[in-house]
Amino acid sequence: MRLLREPPLDVPLLDRFPRPEAEEYPQVPGGPLPMVPEYQTESSKWTEALLNTWMRISEVKAEDAERDTPDIKRYQESLSSMVLREENIRKVVKSRVCSMAIHPSESAILVAAGDKLGHVGLWNVSCGTEEGAHTFIPHNFHVSCMHFSPCNPAHLLSLSNDTLRCGDVTRAVFDEIYRGEEDLSCFDFLEENACTAIVSCWDGPVAVVDRRTPGVSPELSVDIGFRKTRTVHVHPVNKQYFLAAGSVDVCVFDVRYLRNTKENKPLSSLTGHTKSVASAYFSPVTGSRVVTVCADDRLRVYDTTSLSSTVTLLSSIRHNNNTGRWLTRFRAIWDPKQEHCFLVGSMAQPRQIEVFQDTGKLLHSFYNVDCLGSVCSINVVHPSQSILVGGNSSGRLHVFQ
């Protein structure tokens, strides 16, 4: 019998114990896997319809024209127009949602969700029928990070504790890109062509992965001095810079100067966190802001316009981040359409998703007392449309539009 590695201790309690090696949960082998849903030996007509939709909308090139960033008043009005309807709620994965990604298409709404059992669910919200969602099992452990490729949205990359995979709908295969010797926690693309990525490990190190290199080993794996690394995020403009968050550390590093030594010093440090940091992300257009979520019940926004040794704290927002053992930890995400506004889950009643300005002002709360009765820890926003998707701990997705 194969022995399973236990996930690291900062993963919620339910994830610390390996699941039983029973027929219900056969181990996912290494190497490429066919894109066939759970409990099916071959693709059904409904699955083929979903994959065909994904392929079709990926072939449509997004408009390159610059979009005007709405002023705060117009932005609030657009938020207020977005509502949650009962038909836009669907259980897409079996267990707790740990990550999500939304396809950039403007002709259809396609959402991917990863759960704590290694499942990846795809939901064509525009389909409007029960056959619009399908679940795949490309991983053995919880899926902590997902992105559609920025240059080819026919590719969906997903990361679990042991492996980074690319779901290629044109070939109907989940390819294995990187298999780590340590438990993996997060990844982000270092280039617009998505050929290279920075990958973090729960125990602290980061690795540089190049998809063009044969095999599943990294180009470089280095110690950045962190005891834990939970998230990494690449600067949207200066892509040699990446942000790492873990324990109480949040730092900016220059990937060009990473070495196989213990002297990988950060370019900048974002100080003030007194407990573990769940996430840290650059603002989407200029990277001039960073928002962090900390277990000391604070959301913090930093000014990263100038990456000096210590960056300035702009705002510190009191926020209940005590999600406990049953919920995925909150991650505050920037709205790609509004450089200075971010969204985060909430423990408040009625259950809601909150939108803050980088000044700390609460701009809007998404809620529906009849349809939303759970905490949406993980959220994703469409890059060009007024669409928000929230994922909860039972595998349900909620679409505000």
Secondary structure, DSSP 8 states (H G I E B T S, - for coil): --------TTS-GGGSS----STTS----SS-EE---TT-SS--HHHHHHHHHHHHHHSS----S------HHHHHHHHHT--EEEEEEEE-SSS-EEEEEE---SS--EEEEEETTS-EEEEEGGG-SGGGEEEE---SS---EEEE-SS-TTEEEEE-SSEEEEEETTTTEEEEEEE-SS-EEEEEESSTT--EEEEEETTS-EEEEETTSSSS--SEEE--S-S---EEEE-SS-TTEEEEEETTEEEEEEGGG--SSS----SEE-----S-EEEEEE-SSS--EEEEEETTTEEEEEE-SS--SB-EEEEEEE-----TTTS-----EE-TT-TTEEEEE---SS--EEEEETTS-EEEEE--TTT--S---EEEE-SSSS-EEEE-TTSEEEEE-
